[in-house]
Amino acid sequence: MKRKCSIAVIGVGQRGYSYVEMLKKHPDASLTALCDTSPDRLRAFAKELNCEKLPLFFSVDELLGKGDFEAAVITTPDFTHAACAAACFRSGKHVMLEKPMAPTAAECRTIVEESRKSGKILQVGFVLRHLPLFREVKNLLDAGEIGQLLSMNCSESVGVMHGASYMRRWHRKSANSGGFLLAKCSHDLDLMTQLAGASPARVASFGGLNFFTSDKLKVRFCSMCPDLSCRFRFKGEMVRMTPEETAGPSERQFDLCVYNDDKDVVDNQQVLIEYVNGVRGTFSLDLFAPRPTRRWRLIGTSGYMEADTGAEKVTLSFSDGREPRELVCHAANDSAHGGSDGLFLDEFISCILNGRKPEADAAAGLASTVTGNAIERSRLEGKIVTIAPEEYLVKIDPGEKK
């Protein structure tokens, strides 16, 4: 009989819910346990997902002590990643860890060190590496279609209610996430590094909270607010709620007003990055898009390439006499992130079953957080920040084998 990979999901919020749905029907995986620190939520979602017969655990320690599985999918809040992943590695489990790897580089190094000691696989949640459009862009770039890459103009335009959700959830406090850009756009920092083919060497950033300011606050919770016309009124976006939580969202602050006065994140940001190999790139974050999308404009010595994830197409324009070209790259399946979630999970399971290393590994996770931390420091201190090459490396204990 063909061996299946036994997997537990830790954290049954929106992302965990999605992975449970995929794992239930995956031919090479067996979903063996669910874990969440809220018993009521875990029981409610297990029922909703038809997973009531699975073992349910209410702490990571309990799961690791009593659960029977070989790999964990961790979709808990960012500030819990280091402790949760480290505990899994110490128990000899493979780990798929949602992006970002952790809010700080120090926490990332803790995860990497525990992963190395355990000898188990760590895959960091940069699912967009599997996006068909990105694959096409990277292949065209590597094939020299636009000559030598000189610069990039990249952006993420987030849908209005998606962007607003970050203003009311735990992400609104940078101590929980490392800042808005790292929490939301660590994907983009990773993709830009892949396209540049080198690590960031210097960064500069400007950003601020210019719209979701507390002077607009009327009532602390949407369910208590008389302004029914507010376009940011909470309707359950980006949060999985039990029937009881839906009836009373204020109990867990799910419907906190976006104009609350206890957040310190930005609602817009601009970044300039210079890579070690001389490639330069800009990144723009926008939270008020009528159509959510990511855009990449790559400028080379033979022309430029433009890609739009919303339109699922890439356009090449040449300066050497060739005719322009347009290619369409549709989603590979019906999973989230343009089908890349499913492909990402496939890779994780395949790595475990076949003993190979994932693309988005520990080094990728650390690099994205190091870059994000430098960008946030630049924004806060108002200066260009240089990233030393050794910041991308994990310090090895002298007593540990290299």
N, C-alpha and C positions, 0 to 999 in steps of 0.2 A: 504494500500500500504506500502511496506517495506521502512523504512526510509533510506536515503543515507546520507553519510557524505559530506558536501560541503567544498571543499578545493581550496585554491588559491596557486599558485606557484610563489615564489619571487626569481627572478634570472633565466634567460633562457639561461645560458651557457650549457656546455655539460651535467652536472648532472641534471640541471633543465629540459633540453630537454628530458632526459630519463624518469624522473618522469611524465612529461606531457603525454608521450606516454603510460605509464602504467595506469595513472589515467583515460585517455580517455576511456579505455575498462574495468575498474574495476567495478564489479557488485554492490559494496557497496559504491561507491564514485561518487560524481558529481563535475567535474572540473568547477569552477565558475568564475575564473579570473586569469589573468597573470600580473606580474609586473616586470619591469626592468627599470633601470635609463637611458638606451639608447633607445629613441623612435624608431630610425631607425632599430636597431637590433630587438626590440620587435615586431614591425610590420612585419619584414621580417620572423621571426621565427613563428609568429602566422599564417602567410600565408603558410609557409612550413608544419606546423603541422595541417593545416586545422582547425585552431582555430580563424579565423578572426572574427567570430560572438561573441566571448567572450569579456567581458569588459577588456580593456587594461589600465593599470595604470603605470605612469612613476616615481612614488615615493612611498615609503612605507606609508607616511602620507596620500597621496591621496587614496591609496588602503584601508587603515584602516578607512578613513573618508567616503568613498563612496561605497566600495565593500560589497557584501553580501555573507559571508562565515563564517564557524565556526573554520576552521583550516588552518594553513599555512605550506607549505613545503618550507624551506629556503635553497637555494643553492647558496648564494652570497659568495664572497671572505671571507676568514677567519676573516680578520680584521674588517669586518662589522657585524659579527655575534651578538656581544653583543647588539649593538644599535638596530638592526633589531628585534632580538628575544624579547628584553625588551619591545619594542613598541607594538609588537603583544600581549604580555601577558597583558600589560596595557589596551589593547582594548578587553580583554577577549577571545583571540583566543588560541586554542591548537597549539602546535608547533612541527614539525619535523625539526630538525636542523642538517645540514650536519656536518660530523666530519672534523676537531676537533671542540669541542664545542666552543672554542675561543683560541687565541694565549697565553693568560695569565690566571693564576688562579684568579686574581682579576676580570677579565672580566667574567669568568665562574660564580663567586659568584654573580655578578650583575644579570646574567641570572637566576640563581637558586632562588635568592630572589624574583625577579619579578614573576617567575613561582609559587612560594609558595603563594605569595600574591593573585595571580589571581585564584588559585585553579585549573588551567588548566594543561593538560598533556604536558610534555616535553619528547620527544624521541630524543636521540642523535644518529647520523648516523653510529653506529657500526654495519653495515649490516652483517659483517662476523660472528657474533654470530649465524646467521641463516644458515650458510654454512653447508650442510649435512656432509661434512668431519669433520668439527670442532665439530659438535654435536656428531658424532660417537666417536671421540677422547675423548671428555669430558665424555661421558657416560662410555667408557671403563676405563678411569682413575678413575672415581667415583666408579665404580664397583670393584676396587682393582685389576684389571688384571695385573698390573706390581708392585703390592705391594705399599709401601710407596713411594711417589714421593720425590726424592732428588734434581734433577736438570733438567734444560731444555736448549737445544741448538736450538735457533730459528733464522730464517732468512727470509728476503724478497729480492728476486732477481727480479729487475725491468727490463722490456724490454728496449733496447737501446734508441729508440726514445721516449718512455714514460719518462724515466729518464732524457733525454736531454731536454724535454719540461719544466721541472722545472727550468732549467737554463735560460730560456728566458721569462717565464711568471712572474706574480706578485710574485710568490712564491720565486723568486730568492733573495728577500730581507727578512731577518729573522724578521724584524719589522712587516711585513705583515702576518706572519704565525707562529711565535714562533720558527722558525728553520725548516730545511728540515725534520728532523726525526719526529717532531710532526705533520707537515703538511701531510706527506705521510704515516707515520707508527703509527699514533695514534690507528689505527685498531689493530696493533700488540701488542702495549702496553696493550690495553684492553684485548685481548685474553690471553696474558701471565698472567695477573693478575687473569683472570678467571681460568686458569689451575692451577696456584699456590695456589689458594684459600685463598689468603691474599694480603695485600697491600705492595708495595715496601717500604723498610726501608732505604736502602742505594743504591746509584748508582755510577758507574764510567764509563766514556766514553772517547773515543779517536776518532777523525775524522778530516777531512780536505778537502780542495779543491786541489786535486792533479793532475787532468787532465784538467778540463774545465777552464784553467787559461788564463788570458788576454794577455799573451805574444804570444798566438797563433792567436789573433784577426787580421783579414785581412781587412774586411769591416763590418760595423756595422749591415747591414741587408742582409739576404740571397738573396733577390731579386736583390741586387746590386752587388753580389759577383760573380767573374768569375770562381770560383772553383766549377764546376758542379759535380765533383766526391766526394765532401765532404759527408760523410755518415750521418752527422747531418743536412744536408740541409733541411729547413722547407718545409713540404708538407701538412700542415694543421693538424698535429697531435695534439690531445687533446684540440682542439679549435673548437667551432662552429662559422662559419663565414658567413656573408651575401654574396651575389654575388659581391657586391661592395668591400667588405673587401677582398674577394678572389682575386680580380683583383689588389688590392693595399694593401697588408698585412702590409706594412711598416707604413701606416698611423696610425695604432694603435699598432705598434711595435710587431705584432704577429710573425714576422719572424726575430726577434732580434737574432743576432749571439750568439750561446751558449758560445762563448769565451768572451762575453762582460765584461766590466771592472767595472760594478756597482752592482755586486752581492756579498753576503757575506755568502752564504750557502755552505754546504759540498757536495762532490760527493761520499763520502764513510764514513762509521761510524761503530764503534764497541761499544757495551754497555755491562756492567756487572751489574746485579741487584740482590740484596739480599732482600728477602721478610721477613715480620714480623715473619712468621712461620718457618724460616730457609731454605726454598727452595731457590735455587740459579739458575739464568738463564743468558744466554748470548743472545744477539741479534746482527745480522749482516745485514748491508744494502749494497746492491750491485746494481749499475745502468747499468751494461753492460751485462745483461744476454741474452744468445741466446734463452732461453725459460723462460718467466716470471713465477714465482712460489713463493709460500711460503712453507717453510719446518719447521716442528717441530720434535725435537727428545727429548722424555721424558724418563728420566732415573730413574728407581725405584729399590726397593730392590729385586724384583722378575724377573727383566728383563727390557727391554726397548721397546718403541713404536716410530715408525717413520711414519710421514705423509707428503705427498707432494700434494699440491693443484693442481698443473699442471697435475699430473698423476691421481688425484682423488682416491688415495688409501692410506690405513694405514697398516703397517706391524708390527706385534708383535713378538718379540724374547724373549724367557724365559730362566732363569737361574735355574729353579726348576724342569727341566725334561720334561716340556710340549713341544709339537711340535709347531714350528712357525706357525703363522696364517697371512693371508692377506685378507683384506676386501676392496671392491671397493665401492666408494660412489659418484655416479653421481649427476650432477646438478639437482635440483628439478624442474626447469623450464628454459625458455630461456632468462630470464632477466640477467642483468650484475652481476658480482661478483659470478659466479657459481650458479646463480639462487637465491642468497640471497636478492637481491634488491626487488624482487617481494614479498618474504616472509616477509621482513622488512616492506614494505608498507602495506601488509595485517594486520600485527600486529598493526601498528599505527591506522589504520581505525577501527579495532576491539576494541582497547582500548577506542577509543572515543565513539563508539556505545554501548559498554558494560560496560563502567565506570571502567576499570581496569588499572593497572600500567604497563608500558612497561618494558621489560628487561633492555634495555640500557637507563637508566634514568639519572637524573641530577647528582647523585653521581658518576655514571660511567664516565660521561663526565668530571667532575671536576677531578676525580682521574687520568685519562689519561693525562690531561693537567698538573697537578701537577707533575706527573712523567716525562713528556716530558720537562718541565721547569727545573727540577733538572738535567736531563741528559744534557741539553744544557749548564747549568751552570757548570757542571763537565767538559765538553769538553773545555769550554772557560777558566776556572780557573785552570784546570789541577789538580783537587783534587777530593777525594771521597766526595760526598754530602749526608748528612743524611736528611731524610724527617721526620719531626715530625708528629706524628699521627694527631694532630689538623689541619694540612695543608689539610687534606682530608675532613675536616668538614666545613660547612657553618655557619658563625657567625649569630646568631639569634638576631634580634633587641629586646631589653628588653620589648618593648611595644607590641611585636607580640606574638601571641599564639604559644606555642611549639607543 
